[in-house]
Amino acid sequence: AAVDVSITSGAIFALGLKFMGTQNQKAASIMQKIAEKWLSLAEECHQDLMSSAFIHHCIGTVVLAWSMVEAGSGDVDCLRMCRKLSKILPDEVNFGLHLATCQATGFLFLGGCKMSLKRDHDSIATMFVALMPKYPSTIHDNSQYVWILRHLAALCVEFRACIPQMNDGYICREASATVLYQNGQQEIVNMPGVLPPIDQVETVTFNGSVGSYKCLPLVLRPEQIREAFSNEGKVLMKRECEADLIDLLK
């Protein structure tokens, strides 16, 4: 059973590297179910068969991979699991798992929920080195892994936030973005928020409302979204009533 748990946690870590920064809900739901299942297993498992410290370390690997997928989104479910782990950790669990849960929380709120993780080959390789699931016992434990390498994760960060707002600066807090991928799949992302990797996107359609007024749908292509990123992620929207007024004046 211990071998199965260890192999599964390694596979989940590889899955997190594959989908990091994408907010892929299928991958996130798999990681959530496994983390919750193992958490209940840690409470019931006999110490002679499998130690709770070992299970908790595997859970830490899963939660870290989960946060990589949801990087920059501030996902509540993943945050709840991180806080739960930090409160129930037994005394025999060492410094490493605390490091993993804190780093997972940092990924969830990367750049104040304005940034996420890149997915090019160099970034994936860097994240593998930075987050290798070998946790130190103390801050001085560099016997098998130099834990300072975990700071390399900062090299894989990019700005990907979009903030729909009006010309007067009012932010559309009830907005959404319909992302059309190049493979034909669609996904709805709540706005303001972080978009998936732009190199996989065909178009992004923004919809929203300001009070009782609806905004006109705004369709942007990847090059236009990159321009918005360079402008602190601001996406200018128009109210339907404004468009009707312009047509009337014409």
N, C-alpha and C positions, 0 to 999 in steps of 0.2 A: 504493500500500500504506500509506503514511504517513497519507493522508487517511482510509482505511478504519479504521485503528487509532484515530485521533483521534475519529472519529464513534462508533465502538463504545465507547470509554471514556466519552464523554459520555452515551451511552444507558445504560451500566451505572451511571453516577452517578445518573441519573434513576430507574433501577430501585431503587437503594439508598434514595433518598428515599421511594419508594412503599412499600417494605417495611421501613423502619427500625424497629427495636425489636420486630419480629415473630418473629424466629428462623425465618423461612420457609426450609425446607431446600432447596426447589427453586431459589429465588433464590440461596441461598448456594452450591449446587453449580455453578450456571452461572458465578458469579463465580470460584470456585476453578478450574474448568477453563480459563477464559480467562486468569487470572493465570499458571497453570502453562504454558499454551501460549505466551504472550508471553515468559515468562522463558526458555524454550528458544529462542525466536525471537531474543532479544537476544544469545544466545551465537553464533548462526549467521549473523545478518544482516550484510551488507557495509556498511561505514561510508559508502560513497558513495551507497547506496540509502536507508538509514535509520539514523540514529545510535542507538547503544545508550542514550544519555542520554534521547532522546525516548521510546523504548520503556519505559525504566524509569519515566519520569514517568507514562506511561499506566497502567503496572502499579500505581503508587502510587495513582492515582485509583480503580482497581478494588478494591484492597485496602482503601482508605478506605470505599468503598461497602459492601464485604463486612462490615467491622467495624460499620457502622451497622445492618445487618440483624441481626447477632449481638450487638448491644450488651448488655453485662451478663452474657453467657453464659460468657465465658472460653473460647470455642471454640479447641480445640487446633490445628486445621488452619490457621485464620487467623493465630493467634499464630506458628506455625511459618513461615508465609510472611513475616510481618513481620520475624522474626529473620533469615531467610535474606536478605531484601532489605538489611537493615542491615549485613550482613557482606560482601556482594558488590558494593556500590555502587562504581563506578569514580570516579576523581578528578574527572572532568568533570561529574559529577552534583552539583547545587548544594544549598544549604541546604533548599530547599523539599521535596524528596522525603524527607529525614530528618524534617522536620516532619510530613509526611503519615503516615509509618510509626509515629512516636511517638504521634501522635494516634489512629491506628487501634488501637494497643495500649491506649491509655487508654480507648477506647470498649468494648473487649472486657471490661475489668475495671472498668467504671463503678461507682463507689461500693462497691468491694470485692465486685463481682458481686451487689449488692443493688438496683441501679437499672438503668433502661433509658431509651429515648427515647420521648417522647410522639409521637402521630401526628395531632394536630389540625392544622388549616390554618395556624395561626400558627406552630406548631413546624416544620412542613415548610418554610415560607417562611424562617424564621430559620436553619434548617440549610442551606438553599440559599445564603444570604448568607454564613454562617460557613465553609462548606466549598467555596466556589467553586474549581474546579480550575485556579486560576491561582497557581502556586507562586512565592514570592519567591526571589531569588538570595542575599540576605543578610538579616540581621535589620533592616537599615535600608532595604530595598527596598520602598517604598510607591508606586512610579511608576504602576502599573496597578491595584493592589489593596492596600488597607490591611490588612496581614496580622494586625493586632491584632484585627480583626473575628472571627477564628476563635474567640475566647473567648466569642462569643455562643452557642456550642453548649451552654454550661452552663445556659442558660435552658430547654432542651428536655428536662431530666432529670426523671424521676419515680421514686418508690420502687415496685418491683413484685416484691420477693422474697417467697417463701413458704418457711417452715422447719417441716416437720412434726416434732412432738416430743410426748413423753409428759408427763403431769402432773408427774412428778418432774424434768423438764427434759432428759431424755435425747433426743437428736436422732435421728430415723430417717434414717440415712445411706444406706439402700437403699430409697428411696421413689420413686414416680413420680406424675405428675398427668396424667390423661386429660382433655384440654380439648375440650369440645363447643362448636363455634362456632355462631353464629346461622344460618349457611347450611347447617348439617347436617354439615359436615366435622369430623373428629376428629384430634387430634394428641397424642402422648405426650411429655411433658417430664420430664426427670430432676429429681428433688428431692433436697436443697434446691436451689433455682434460681430463675430469673426467669420469671414467667408472661407470656404474650402480652398485648396490650392488652385490658383488661377490657371496654371498650365493644363488643367484637366477640364476647364470650363468652356462651354460654347457661348452662353449668354446668362445674364442675371437680371431678373425682372423684379423691381422693387414696388411694393404696394404698401399703403399706409393710410393713416387718417390723422387729422389734427382737430381734436375736439369732436364736433359733429360734422366736420367737413372731410370728405374723402380726397385723397390725392390721386392724381393721374398716374397710371402705371408707367414706370420708367425702365426701359430696356437698355442695358449696358453690355458691351463686349469687353473681352479681357483687357485690351489696350486702354479703354476708357476707365476701367476699374483701377488699373495701375496709375492713371492720372489722378484718380480720387485718392489713392493711397498716398501719393506725393503731396496731397492737400489735406493731410491729417485725416483722411478717410471720409471727408464731407461729400455727401451726395445730395444735390439740390433737387427738391421735389416741388411740384406745383399743385395747388388746390384745384379741384374741378371748377369751383365757382370763379377762380381767377381766369381759367381758360375760357369759360363762357363769357366773362366780361371782355376779354381781349377780342373774341370773335364778334361781340356786339359792337365794340368800338370800330372794328374794321368795316 
